[in-house]
Amino acid sequence: MIDLAHKDFMFITIEGIEGSGKTTQIDAIAGWLAGCGHEVLTTREPGGTAIGGQIRSVLLHPDNTGMAPVAELLLYVADRAQHLETVVRPALAAGKVVVCDRFFDATLVYQGYARGLDRALIRQLHRLACGNLQPALTLLLDLDPEAGLTRAWQRIHSDDAHARESRFEKETLAFHQRVRSGYLDLARREPERFTVIDAVQDPPSVTRQIEAALAAHFSR
């Protein structure tokens, strides 16, 4: 396990399977934090930097079906190293709250639990790229993969930009079930960091759950 003593209180991540609503909710999170007087930076992985954007286009393009799992893992680690160096750490040092759409947990569940790569190796690579940095609060938007994929494909069919980033949506249902199980396992192992949000509900109800979690976090 990564030493939780090195968590940064101002670093918040949001995780979940495809179609869980992360993109919708990250704006609500930023609005709530700004309303409380915090300076906020929202970002994402992969693709939170100019270089990361190029890596993202490779990782998520639906034509790249033959990508080896280890190559996929190393691309995510490279994106994260650049992202932390140029975006996340400077923002935290400046006193901002950083809210990131996906972080290390996504790599652990997608490439570890779902792809079957060695999770101990993934943690070692995380330490190489990130040191001991870990979010203090991780909001996990949880719902059944079938429902999530239905939402995701509706978005893909209505938006060409999302269609160009649909490689993971094309994975099997069993793959996405392993992803969800991995996330829930992590949440069980680290209840002091994770808050599981019922993402089946309508967006305003999900937002209210998230705001309650944020209020509890900052009251500490």
C-alpha positions, 0 to 999 in steps of 0.5 A: 500500500502507498503510505497514506501519510503522504496524501495531499488534502487539497488533491481530489479525484473522481473515478468511475466506469464509462458512462458514470457521469464524471465529466458532468459532475466535475463541473459541479465539484468545481462550482461547490469548491469555488463557492466555498472560497477555494481556488480550483483547478480541474484536470483529467487523465489522460490528457491534462497536458499538451503532451498528454493530449497526444498520448490520450489520442493514442490510448483512446482511439478505437482503431488501436485495438492491437495495443499490448497491455504493457504498452497501454500501462506505460503510456498511462504512466508517462502521461501521469508523470508529465501531468504531475510535473507540469500541472498538478504539483505546481497547482497544489504548491500554489494553494489550489484545490486540484480536482482530477478526472481519473488518477492512479486508481483508474490505472490499477483497476483497468490495467491491473484488475481488468487486464490482469497485469501485476498490481504490485508492478503498477504500484511500483510504476506509480511510485516512480512517476508520482513519489508518494502523492495520493489524493486525500479524497476519491469520489467513486461514481458507481453504477452497473456497467450495462447502464454505464455503457448504455449512457456512454454509447448514447453520448458517442453516437451524438458526439464525434469527439467522443466517438474518436475516444471510444476504445474502452467502450468497445471492450466486453461487458465482462471487462467493464464488470472487472473494472467495477469490481476493482474499484469497489475492492479499492473502496473497501480497502481504503474507506478513509479515502474513498466515498462511493456515490450512487451514480444510478440517480439523476445528476442533481441527486448525484451532485448532492451526494458529492457535495455532502462528501466534500463538506465532510472532507473540508470540515476535517 
